[in-house]
Amino acid sequence: MIRKNWMSAMAVLFAVASTIILLRNIALWGIDFVIYFMINSELTNEKFVLVMYGISIILFIFSKRVSNE
């Protein structure tokens, strides 16, 4: 169950924004290039998508922890 607080709202925002960015990049470049951009050594938009998913997961975890206290 998702708690209704500002952390869970920000987590949903990060997840939705990163999904939109990822789908846009797949539509523009194709899945092969997106996977290549995720694993190469340059700092690319796809790596920011992975970081945004990570931030979203962390915010979900903290939102459940804060709500339980």
KEBALO-553208 format. One record per atom (N, C-alpha, C, CB): residue number from 1; residue in one letter; x, y, z. Coordinates in steps of 0.001 Angstrom, whole numbers, plus 500000, padded with zeros to 6 digits. Glycine has a CB too. Layout:
% KEBALO-553208
<atom seq="NUM" type="A" xx="X" yy="Y" zz="Z"/>
...
***
This chain:
% KEBALO-553208
<atom seq="1" type="M" xx="500846" yy="498814" zz="500000"/>
<atom seq="1" type="M" xx="500000" yy="500000" zz="500000"/>
<atom seq="1" type="M" xx="500886" yy="501243" zz="500000"/>
<atom seq="1" type="M" xx="499040" yy="500002" zz="501225"/>
<atom seq="2" type="I" xx="500598" yy="502153" zz="499126"/>
<atom seq="2" type="I" xx="501367" yy="503395" zz="499055"/>
<atom seq="2" type="I" xx="500810" yy="504381" zz="500073"/>
<atom seq="2" type="I" xx="501327" yy="504000" zz="497618"/>
<atom seq="3" type="R" xx="501695" yy="504877" zz="500922"/>
<atom seq="3" type="R" xx="501301" yy="505876" zz="501917"/>
<atom seq="3" type="R" xx="501107" yy="507228" zz="501249"/>
<atom seq="3" type="R" xx="502355" yy="505978" zz="503040"/>
<atom seq="4" type="K" xx="500207" yy="508017" zz="501771"/>
<atom seq="4" type="K" xx="499930" yy="509334" zz="501199"/>
<atom seq="4" type="K" xx="500701" yy="510393" zz="501974"/>
<atom seq="4" type="K" xx="498408" yy="509640" zz="501217"/>
<atom seq="5" type="N" xx="501942" yy="510628" zz="501556"/>
<atom seq="5" type="N" xx="502741" yy="511702" zz="502113"/>
<atom seq="5" type="N" xx="503603" yy="512276" zz="500986"/>
<atom seq="5" type="N" xx="503622" yy="511197" zz="503311"/>
<atom seq="6" type="W" xx="504386" yy="513279" zz="501289"/>
<atom seq="6" type="W" xx="505110" yy="513970" zz="500228"/>
<atom seq="6" type="W" xx="506217" yy="513098" zz="499643"/>
<atom seq="6" type="W" xx="505696" yy="515273" zz="500754"/>
<atom seq="7" type="M" xx="506767" yy="512189" zz="500435"/>
<atom seq="7" type="M" xx="507826" yy="511325" zz="499906"/>
<atom seq="7" type="M" xx="507292" yy="510341" zz="498871"/>
<atom seq="7" type="M" xx="508499" yy="510562" zz="501043"/>
<atom seq="8" type="S" xx="506138" yy="509781" zz="499131"/>
<atom seq="8" type="S" xx="505576" yy="508849" zz="498155"/>
<atom seq="8" type="S" xx="505116" yy="509591" zz="496898"/>
<atom seq="8" type="S" xx="504403" yy="508068" zz="498772"/>
<atom seq="9" type="A" xx="504654" yy="510818" zz="497062"/>
<atom seq="9" type="A" xx="504270" yy="511611" zz="495888"/>
<atom seq="9" type="A" xx="505491" yy="511921" zz="495025"/>
<atom seq="9" type="A" xx="503579" yy="512923" zz="496321"/>
<atom seq="10" type="M" xx="506613" yy="512261" zz="495663"/>
<atom seq="10" type="M" xx="507847" yy="512518" zz="494908"/>
<atom seq="10" type="M" xx="508367" yy="511235" zz="494259"/>
<atom seq="10" type="M" xx="508929" yy="513118" zz="495830"/>
<atom seq="11" type="A" xx="508203" yy="510098" zz="494928"/>
<atom seq="11" type="A" xx="508636" yy="508822" zz="494358"/>
<atom seq="11" type="A" xx="507841" yy="508503" zz="493095"/>
<atom seq="11" type="A" xx="508477" yy="507688" zz="495389"/>
<atom seq="12" type="V" xx="506540" yy="508726" zz="493147"/>
<atom seq="12" type="V" xx="505709" yy="508500" zz="491956"/>
<atom seq="12" type="V" xx="506104" yy="509465" zz="490851"/>
<atom seq="12" type="V" xx="504208" yy="508658" zz="492293"/>
<atom seq="13" type="L" xx="506374" yy="510712" zz="491195"/>
<atom seq="13" type="L" xx="506790" yy="511702" zz="490213"/>
<atom seq="13" type="L" xx="508090" yy="511287" zz="489526"/>
<atom seq="13" type="L" xx="506958" yy="513067" zz="490879"/>
<atom seq="14" type="F" xx="509083" yy="510851" zz="490308"/>
<atom seq="14" type="F" xx="510344" yy="510409" zz="489730"/>
<atom seq="14" type="F" xx="510149" yy="509180" zz="488847"/>
<atom seq="14" type="F" xx="511352" yy="510107" zz="490833"/>
<atom seq="15" type="A" xx="509327" yy="508241" zz="489274"/>
<atom seq="15" type="A" xx="509097" yy="507023" zz="488500"/>
<atom seq="15" type="A" xx="508404" yy="507335" zz="487177"/>
<atom seq="15" type="A" xx="508262" yy="506026" zz="489310"/>
<atom seq="16" type="V" xx="507398" yy="508195" zz="487223"/>
<atom seq="16" type="V" xx="506673" yy="508553" zz="485996"/>
<atom seq="16" type="V" xx="507571" yy="509332" zz="485043"/>
<atom seq="16" type="V" xx="505417" yy="509380" zz="486331"/>
<atom seq="17" type="A" xx="508334" yy="510290" zz="485564"/>
<atom seq="17" type="A" xx="509220" yy="511084" zz="484711"/>
<atom seq="17" type="A" xx="510290" yy="510218" zz="484073"/>
<atom seq="17" type="A" xx="509871" yy="512206" zz="485515"/>
<atom seq="18" type="S" xx="510874" yy="509299" zz="484829"/>
<atom seq="18" type="S" xx="511909" yy="508451" zz="484256"/>
<atom seq="18" type="S" xx="511339" yy="507472" zz="483241"/>
<atom seq="18" type="S" xx="512633" yy="507697" zz="485351"/>
<atom seq="19" type="T" xx="510123" yy="507005" zz="483454"/>
<atom seq="19" type="T" xx="509479" yy="506126" zz="482476"/>
<atom seq="19" type="T" xx="509201" yy="506863" zz="481177"/>
<atom seq="19" type="T" xx="508179" yy="505556" zz="483042"/>
<atom seq="20" type="I" xx="508738" yy="508099" zz="481275"/>
<atom seq="20" type="I" xx="508485" yy="508904" zz="480071"/>
<atom seq="20" type="I" xx="509775" yy="509139" zz="479305"/>
<atom seq="20" type="I" xx="507839" yy="510250" zz="480440"/>
<atom seq="21" type="I" xx="510860" yy="509465" zz="480016"/>
<atom seq="21" type="I" xx="512145" yy="509697" zz="479356"/>
<atom seq="21" type="I" xx="512635" yy="508423" zz="478677"/>
<atom seq="21" type="I" xx="513192" yy="510196" zz="480368"/>
<atom seq="22" type="L" xx="512519" yy="507292" zz="479369"/>
<atom seq="22" type="L" xx="512978" yy="506027" zz="478804"/>
<atom seq="22" type="L" xx="512170" yy="505640" zz="477565"/>
<atom seq="22" type="L" xx="512888" yy="504921" zz="479852"/>
<atom seq="23" type="L" xx="510851" yy="505782" zz="477625"/>
<atom seq="23" type="L" xx="510011" yy="505447" zz="476467"/>
<atom seq="23" type="L" xx="510272" yy="506381" zz="475286"/>
<atom seq="23" type="L" xx="508533" yy="505505" zz="476854"/>
<atom seq="24" type="R" xx="510526" yy="507658" zz="475577"/>
<atom seq="24" type="R" xx="510850" yy="508599" zz="474514"/>
<atom seq="24" type="R" xx="512155" yy="508221" zz="473823"/>
<atom seq="24" type="R" xx="510941" yy="510017" zz="475072"/>
<atom seq="25" type="N" xx="513164" yy="507845" zz="474623"/>
<atom seq="25" type="N" xx="514445" yy="507465" zz="474044"/>
<atom seq="25" type="N" xx="514337" yy="506179" zz="473235"/>
<atom seq="25" type="N" xx="515486" yy="507304" zz="475138"/>
<atom seq="26" type="I" xx="513532" yy="505238" zz="473701"/>
<atom seq="26" type="I" xx="513321" yy="504015" zz="472932"/>
<atom seq="26" type="I" xx="512621" yy="504330" zz="471619"/>
<atom seq="26" type="I" xx="512502" yy="502998" zz="473743"/>
<atom seq="27" type="A" xx="511646" yy="505231" zz="471638"/>
<atom seq="27" type="A" xx="510938" yy="505600" zz="470412"/>
<atom seq="27" type="A" xx="511854" yy="506328" zz="469430"/>
<atom seq="27" type="A" xx="509731" yy="506476" zz="470743"/>
<atom seq="28" type="L" xx="512758" yy="507168" zz="469947"/>
<atom seq="28" type="L" xx="513642" yy="507927" zz="469068"/>
<atom seq="28" type="L" xx="514824" yy="507109" zz="468561"/>
<atom seq="28" type="L" xx="514147" yy="509145" zz="469785"/>
<atom seq="29" type="W" xx="515461" yy="506333" zz="469443"/>
<atom seq="29" type="W" xx="516719" yy="505677" zz="469107"/>
<atom seq="29" type="W" xx="516579" yy="504183" zz="468877"/>
<atom seq="29" type="W" xx="517714" yy="505916" zz="470188"/>
<atom seq="30" type="G" xx="515593" yy="503560" zz="469454"/>
<atom seq="30" type="G" xx="515469" yy="502108" zz="469364"/>
<atom seq="30" type="G" xx="516078" yy="501455" zz="470595"/>
<atom seq="30" type="G" xx="516146" yy="501579" zz="468084"/>
<atom seq="31" type="I" xx="515676" yy="500235" zz="470843"/>
<atom seq="31" type="I" xx="516082" yy="499547" zz="472063"/>
<atom seq="31" type="I" xx="517577" yy="499233" zz="472066"/>
<atom seq="31" type="I" xx="515282" yy="498264" zz="472229"/>
<atom seq="32" type="D" xx="518158" yy="498943" zz="470900"/>
<atom seq="32" type="D" xx="519585" yy="498596" zz="470844"/>
<atom seq="32" type="D" xx="520463" yy="499758" zz="471283"/>
<atom seq="32" type="D" xx="519971" yy="498166" zz="469430"/>
<atom seq="33" type="F" xx="520162" yy="500962" zz="470770"/>
<atom seq="33" type="F" xx="520961" yy="502119" zz="471146"/>
<atom seq="33" type="F" xx="520749" yy="502499" zz="472607"/>
<atom seq="33" type="F" xx="520627" yy="503297" zz="470249"/>
<atom seq="34" type="V" xx="519540" yy="502356" zz="473107"/>
<atom seq="34" type="V" xx="519262" yy="502698" zz="474506"/>
<atom seq="34" type="V" xx="520056" yy="501782" zz="475432"/>
<atom seq="34" type="V" xx="517744" yy="502590" zz="474811"/>
<atom seq="35" type="I" xx="520085" yy="500489" zz="475127"/>
<atom seq="35" type="I" xx="520874" yy="499564" zz="475941"/>
<atom seq="35" type="I" xx="522355" yy="499895" zz="475823"/>
<atom seq="35" type="I" xx="520614" yy="498103" zz="475517"/>
<atom seq="36" type="Y" xx="522821" yy="500227" zz="474616"/>
<atom seq="36" type="Y" xx="524229" yy="500604" zz="474451"/>
<atom seq="36" type="Y" xx="524553" yy="501857" zz="475259"/>
<atom seq="36" type="Y" xx="524554" yy="500835" zz="472962"/>
<atom seq="37" type="F" xx="523657" yy="502852" zz="475238"/>
<atom seq="37" type="F" xx="523894" yy="504083" zz="475986"/>
<atom seq="37" type="F" xx="523889" yy="503830" zz="477494"/>
<atom seq="37" type="F" xx="522838" yy="505130" zz="475628"/>
<atom seq="38" type="M" xx="523165" yy="502802" zz="477956"/>
<atom seq="38" type="M" xx="523143" yy="502492" zz="479384"/>
<atom seq="38" type="M" xx="524450" yy="501862" zz="479855"/>
<atom seq="38" type="M" xx="521986" yy="501563" zz="479696"/>
<atom seq="39" type="I" xx="525145" yy="501138" zz="478972"/>
<atom seq="39" type="I" xx="526326" yy="500405" zz="479417"/>
<atom seq="39" type="I" xx="527645" yy="501037" zz="478980"/>
<atom seq="39" type="I" xx="526262" yy="499006" zz="478908"/>
<atom seq="40" type="N" xx="527623" yy="502095" zz="478165"/>
<atom seq="40" type="N" xx="528895" yy="502702" zz="477776"/>
<atom seq="40" type="N" xx="529435" yy="503576" zz="478906"/>
<atom seq="40" type="N" xx="528729" yy="503534" zz="476488"/>
<atom seq="41" type="S" xx="530633" yy="504113" zz="478722"/>
<atom seq="41" type="S" xx="531299" yy="504844" zz="479805"/>
<atom seq="41" type="S" xx="530926" yy="506328" zz="479856"/>
<atom seq="41" type="S" xx="532794" yy="504712" zz="479658"/>
<atom seq="42" type="E" xx="530180" yy="506825" zz="478894"/>
<atom seq="42" type="E" xx="529802" yy="508239" zz="478885"/>
<atom seq="42" type="E" xx="528585" yy="508478" zz="479785"/>
<atom seq="42" type="E" xx="529503" yy="508707" zz="477443"/>
<atom seq="43" type="L" xx="528471" yy="509713" zz="480245"/>
<atom seq="43" type="L" xx="527322" yy="510100" zz="481049"/>
<atom seq="43" type="L" xx="526184" yy="510477" zz="480102"/>
<atom seq="43" type="L" xx="527674" yy="511284" zz="482014"/>
<atom seq="44" type="T" xx="525158" yy="509649" zz="480046"/>
<atom seq="44" type="T" xx="524063" yy="509839" zz="479096"/>
<atom seq="44" type="T" xx="522728" yy="509971" zz="479827"/>
<atom seq="44" type="T" xx="524008" yy="508670" zz="478097"/>
<atom seq="45" type="N" xx="521723" yy="510291" zz="479061"/>
<atom seq="45" type="N" xx="520371" yy="510461" zz="479581"/>
<atom seq="45" type="N" xx="519837" yy="509160" zz="480169"/>
<atom seq="45" type="N" xx="519440" yy="510961" zz="478480"/>
<atom seq="46" type="E" xx="520233" yy="508045" zz="479599"/>
<atom seq="46" type="E" xx="519745" yy="506761" zz="480077"/>
<atom seq="46" type="E" xx="520276" yy="506442" zz="481472"/>
<atom seq="46" type="E" xx="520136" yy="505660" zz="479107"/>
<atom seq="47" type="K" xx="521473" yy="506898" zz="481772"/>
<atom seq="47" type="K" xx="522019" yy="506690" zz="483115"/>
<atom seq="47" type="K" xx="521262" yy="507538" zz="484137"/>
<atom seq="47" type="K" xx="523525" yy="507030" zz="483146"/>
<atom seq="48" type="F" xx="520819" yy="508710" zz="483741"/>
<atom seq="48" type="F" xx="519992" yy="509524" zz="484632"/>
<atom seq="48" type="F" xx="518650" yy="508848" zz="484898"/>
<atom seq="48" type="F" xx="519771" yy="510922" zz="484031"/>
<atom seq="49" type="V" xx="518135" yy="508120" zz="483911"/>
<atom seq="49" type="V" xx="516892" yy="507365" zz="484111"/>
<atom seq="49" type="V" xx="517098" yy="506317" zz="485195"/>
<atom seq="49" type="V" xx="516429" yy="506692" zz="482789"/>
<atom seq="50" type="L" xx="518221" yy="505613" zz="485154"/>
<atom seq="50" type="L" xx="518507" yy="504609" zz="486186"/>
<atom seq="50" type="L" xx="518644" yy="505253" zz="487561"/>
<atom seq="50" type="L" xx="519786" yy="503837" zz="485841"/>
<atom seq="51" type="V" xx="519294" yy="506414" zz="487628"/>
<atom seq="51" type="V" xx="519428" yy="507133" zz="488898"/>
<atom seq="51" type="V" xx="518060" yy="507583" zz="489403"/>
<atom seq="51" type="V" xx="520366" yy="508350" zz="488739"/>
<atom seq="52" type="M" xx="517208" yy="508049" zz="488500"/>
<atom seq="52" type="M" xx="515870" yy="508485" zz="488909"/>
<atom seq="52" type="M" xx="515040" yy="507317" zz="489438"/>
<atom seq="52" type="M" xx="515145" yy="509150" zz="487734"/>
<atom seq="53" type="Y" xx="515164" yy="506134" zz="488809"/>
<atom seq="53" type="Y" xx="514486" yy="504954" zz="489350"/>
<atom seq="53" type="Y" xx="515017" yy="504614" zz="490737"/>
<atom seq="53" type="Y" xx="514662" yy="503752" zz="488407"/>
<atom seq="54" type="G" xx="516321" yy="504725" zz="490925"/>
<atom seq="54" type="G" xx="516909" yy="504475" zz="492238"/>
<atom seq="54" type="G" xx="516402" yy="505439" zz="493290"/>
<atom seq="54" type="G" xx="518409" yy="504560" zz="492159"/>
<atom seq="55" type="I" xx="516330" yy="506726" zz="492937"/>
<atom seq="55" type="I" xx="515801" yy="507731" zz="493869"/>
<atom seq="55" type="I" xx="514341" yy="507432" zz="494194"/>
<atom seq="55" type="I" xx="515937" yy="509156" zz="493275"/>
<atom seq="56" type="S" xx="513590" yy="506993" zz="493206"/>
<atom seq="56" type="S" xx="512186" yy="506657" zz="493424"/>
<atom seq="56" type="S" xx="512046" yy="505503" zz="494419"/>
<atom seq="56" type="S" xx="511511" yy="506294" zz="492093"/>
<atom seq="57" type="I" xx="512882" yy="504484" zz="494267"/>
<atom seq="57" type="I" xx="512828" yy="503347" zz="495183"/>
<atom seq="57" type="I" xx="513204" yy="503778" zz="496598"/>
<atom seq="57" type="I" xx="513761" yy="502223" zz="494701"/>
<atom seq="58" type="I" xx="514244" yy="504590" zz="496715"/>
<atom seq="58" type="I" xx="514663" yy="505077" zz="498032"/>
<atom seq="58" type="I" xx="513554" yy="505898" zz="498685"/>
<atom seq="58" type="I" xx="515946" yy="505921" zz="497913"/>
<atom seq="59" type="L" xx="512896" yy="506753" zz="497912"/>
<atom seq="59" type="L" xx="511809" yy="507558" zz="498469"/>
<atom seq="59" type="L" xx="510634" yy="506691" zz="498903"/>
<atom seq="59" type="L" xx="511343" yy="508590" zz="497451"/>
<atom seq="60" type="F" xx="510313" yy="505642" zz="498138"/>
<atom seq="60" type="F" xx="509256" yy="504719" zz="498556"/>
<atom seq="60" type="F" xx="509603" yy="504042" zz="499873"/>
<atom seq="60" type="F" xx="509010" yy="503666" zz="497479"/>
<atom seq="61" type="I" xx="510852" yy="503615" zz="500013"/>
<atom seq="61" type="I" xx="511268" yy="502951" zz="501244"/>
<atom seq="61" type="I" xx="511179" yy="503909" zz="502430"/>
<atom seq="61" type="I" xx="512699" yy="502407" zz="501105"/>
<atom seq="62" type="F" xx="511685" yy="505128" zz="502250"/>
<atom seq="62" type="F" xx="511641" yy="506099" zz="503351"/>
<atom seq="62" type="F" xx="510214" yy="506544" zz="503658"/>
<atom seq="62" type="F" xx="512500" yy="507318" zz="503015"/>
<atom seq="63" type="S" xx="509347" yy="506596" zz="502655"/>
<atom seq="63" type="S" xx="507968" yy="507005" zz="502926"/>
<atom seq="63" type="S" xx="507256" yy="505968" zz="503781"/>
<atom seq="63" type="S" xx="507203" yy="507223" zz="501615"/>
<atom seq="64" type="K" xx="507545" yy="504700" zz="503575"/>
<atom seq="64" type="K" xx="506927" yy="503666" zz="504433"/>
<atom seq="64" type="K" xx="507523" yy="503706" zz="505826"/>
<atom seq="64" type="K" xx="507112" yy="502257" zz="503821"/>
<atom seq="65" type="R" xx="508819" yy="503981" zz="505932"/>
<atom seq="65" type="R" xx="509463" yy="504038" zz="507242"/>
<atom seq="65" type="R" xx="508990" yy="505233" zz="508053"/>
<atom seq="65" type="R" xx="510969" yy="504089" zz="507084"/>
<atom seq="66" type="V" xx="508836" yy="506382" zz="507411"/>
<atom seq="66" type="V" xx="508383" yy="507589" zz="508105"/>
<atom seq="66" type="V" xx="506928" yy="507434" zz="508528"/>
<atom seq="66" type="V" xx="508552" yy="508836" zz="507207"/>
<atom seq="67" type="S" xx="506117" yy="506782" zz="507710"/>
<atom seq="67" type="S" xx="504698" yy="506640" zz="508036"/>
<atom seq="67" type="S" xx="504479" yy="505695" zz="509213"/>
<atom seq="67" type="S" xx="503928" yy="506139" zz="506822"/>
<atom seq="68" type="N" xx="505384" yy="504719" zz="509398"/>
<atom seq="68" type="N" xx="505228" yy="503760" zz="510484"/>
<atom seq="68" type="N" xx="505590" yy="504330" zz="511833"/>
<atom seq="68" type="N" xx="506056" yy="502555" zz="510222"/>
<atom seq="69" type="E" xx="506363" yy="505410" zz="511873"/>
<atom seq="69" type="E" xx="506793" yy="505984" zz="513149"/>
<atom seq="69" type="E" xx="505743" yy="506867" zz="513762"/>
<atom seq="69" type="E" xx="508056" yy="506766" zz="512970"/>
***
